[in-house]
């Protein structure tokens, strides 16, 4: 039962890591390698608002979400829009931005293990005989609610339908009057906000450190590649596959092999099924 309980918690955490990356790529075909940096940046913004500015915790969270979404939109509008469509340049530009953010945080003094965010709810309870703190239960509950909310947003709102149209066929969407650059800005802002949402939900479980930005990026990429780039359902399913594989690895081999599982998942997927579980782009290219 411990493997089941913590496997679910770890899987939902991986899904939260990957949702923003999957959304941005699915809509604009832009691999946002600044995703992990925005995750860490939102944590430091919330910490600064709470401890330096003295804002209430709720306002600090809201400020971090809004600020990260705006930063994501600015990154696209002033940098990534200029290299959109050039795959290698997109990766280099977004990763350069990530390095600038993470190393900039380190340079101004955000380093060490002293920065933490308080839990939403203190204490723990027993689930199937396994002790689990309330924050982890909130991760599962809020993560499931977020996936459901995104599903409803993309099917029953005007902006959500426009984003789906861009994801399915950009040329047809352009013919219908949907501005691809505006939708890409919206997608980048929403994806950045999702990265911040994941950070503010998961960072209370540990410390805010610069290095976690690189780890989050690797985990998000592994989930998206295994699930199929551009497939949100595939990303959620892949998160559960990798999440349970990581927990089994921790139980039988050790915690330091967790990242190895994610890297092996990327390698094996690219060798055996490059399009991922629910991706079709590579398969279509091979048929042509």
N, C-alpha and C positions, 0 to 999 in steps of 0.2 A: 504493500500500500504506500510505503514511503516513495517508491519509484513512481507510482501512478500520480500521487499528489504533487510531488515536486516536478515530475515530468510535465504535467499540465501547466504549472506555474512558469517553468522555464520556456515552454512552447509559446505561451501567450506573450511572454517578454520578448522572445525573438520576433513574433509577429508584429509587436509594437515597434521594434527596431526597424523592421523592413517596410512597413506600410507607406511611410513617406517616400522612400526611395522608389518603391514599386509604382506609386501614384505618379510621380514626376516622370519616370521613364515611360510608363504606360500611355500617358497623354502626349508628351512632347518628344518622346524618344531621346531624352537627354539623361545620360548617366551622371547623376549629381554626386560627385565624389567629395563634396563638401558636407554631405549628410551627417557624418559623425562629428564633424567640427561644430555644426549648428546644434547638435545634441548637447555637447559639452558647454557651448556658449550660453545656451538657454539656462543651464544649471547655474552658471556663474552670474548671469543676470538676475535670476531669482534670489540667489544668495546675497548679492550686493544690495538688491532692493530691500531685502528683509533685514540684513545686519548693518548696512551702511546708511541707507536712507530711512530705516526704521518703519517701513510700510508693514501693514498687517500681512499675514502669510497669504491670504486669499488674493489680495491686490498684487503681491509680489509674483504670484503664479500667473495672474492675468497679464501683468506687465511683461513677463518673460515670453508668454505666448505671442502677444501682439508684436513685441520687439523682434522676435525671431522670424515671424512671418514677414514683417517689413524688410528685414535684412535679406531674407531669401528672395523677395521680389526685387530688391535693389541689385542683388548679385546677378540675377537674370537680365534685368533691364540695362545694366551698364557694362556687363562683361560677357555673359554667356550668349546673349542675343547675337553678338558679333561673330561667334564661332559656331552657331547652331547649324547642324547639318554636316559638320566636319568632325567625324567621330573621335579621332585621335586628339584634335584640338580641344574638344569638349572635355575629354578626360583630363588632359594636362591643365587646362584652365581651372576646372572645378577643384582638382587636387591641389593646385597652387594656392587657391583661395583657402582651402582647408588647412594647408601648412601655415599660411599667414595668420589665420585665426588661432590655431592651436599654439603655435610657437609665440605668437603675440601675447596670448594669455600667460604663457610661461615667463615671458620676458618682463611683463609688468608685475609679476610676483605671485600669480596663482599657481603655486606648486606645493607639493607635499600632500599630507593626508589630513589636513586640518579643516577642510571645507565640507560641510555636511548640510543637508536639508532635513528638517524635522519630519517625522512620519505624520500622515494624515490622522491616523488613529493609533494610539499606543496600546500595547498589550498583545496577547496571543490567545488562541483557542485550540481545541482538539478537533481534527477532521479525520474520521475513520481511525481514531487512535493515534494520529500523528500530530504533533504540536506544530502549528502554523501561526505566524503572527498576522495581525489584521491587515497590515499593509500589503502583504502578498495576496491575501484574499481579495483586497480591493483591486490589485493589479489584474486578477482574473476577471472579476465582475466588470470593471470599467473597460478593460480590453475587449471583452465580448460586446459590451454596449457600443463601443466605438466602431467596431466592425459592422454592427447592425446599422448604426447611424450613417456610416459611409455608404452602405448599400442603399439605404433610403434616399440619401442626398443625391446619389448619381442616377436615380430612377424617377424621382418625384419633384425635382427642383429644376428651374430653367438653367441655372449655371451647371448643375450636375449633368443634365442631358447634353449640354453643349460640350462639356468635358468628355463625355462618353462618345459623342460624335467625332471629336478630334482623335480620340484613341482608336476608333474603328476605321476611319477613313478621313485623313486630313484634307485631301483634295475635295472630296464631296462636301465636307464641312465648310470649306472656303467658298464653294459655289452657293451654299445656302446662307452666306453672309456672316459666318462665324470668323472672327479675327483670330488667326492662329497665335499671333504674338501675345494678344491680350489673354487668351486662354492659357498660354504657356506661363505668363506671369502669375496668373491665378493658381495654376498647378504648382508652381515653385513656391508660392507663398503658403499654400495649403500643405504641401509636402514638408516645408520647413516647420510649420506649426505642428504637424504630426510628430516630427522629430523632437520638438520641444515638449509636446504632450507626453511622449514616451519618457523623456528625461525627467520631467517633474514627477512622474509616477514611479519611476524606478530608482532614481538617485537617492531617495530617502533610505533605500536598502543598503547603501554603502557610502563611499566618499566621492566627492567631485574631484576627479583628477584628469589632467590633460590627456594622459595615455588612453583613457577609455574612449576617446574619440576615434582612434585608429581601430580599436577592437569593435566598436559598434559598426563602423563602416564595413569591416570584413564580414561580420555576422549578417548585416543587411544584404550585402552582395551575395553571400552564400545562399541565403534563403531565397532571394530573387532568381538566382541562376538555377537552383534546383527546382523551384516551382515553375520557372519559365518567365523570362523577362517580359514585363507588361501584363502578366496575369495576376490579379489580386487574389483570386481564389487559390491559384497555385502557390502564391506566397504564404498564405495561411496554412495550407496543407504541408508545405515544405517546412514551415516553422515547427509543426508538430513532429515531423519525421526527425529533423535535426535536434529538436529539443529533447525528445526521449532518448535519442542516440547519445547526446551529451550526458544526460543523467546516468544512463547505463555505464558510460565510460568512467564517470566520476566514482560510481559505486565499485566497479571492478578493477579499474586501473589507477585512478587518481584525478584530482581536479585540474592538474596542469596539462591534461590531455584534451580539455574541452575545446580549445581553439584548433587543435589538430583535427578534430572531427569536422569542424566547419570547412577547413582547408581541403580535407580529403573529399568532402561532399562536392566542393567545386570541381576538383580534378576528375573525380569519377563521373560526374554529370557531363562535363565537357568531352570526356572520352566516349561514354556509352550513349548519351542522348543530348547532344549539344543544345537542343531547343528547350530542354527542361521538361518537367512533367506535363505542363499545359501550354508550353510555348509552341508556336507554329512558324515563326519567322524563318528559322534556319531550315526547317523541313521544306518550306516553300521554295527557298533559294536553291536547295539541293535538287528539287524536282525540275526547276527551270534549267 
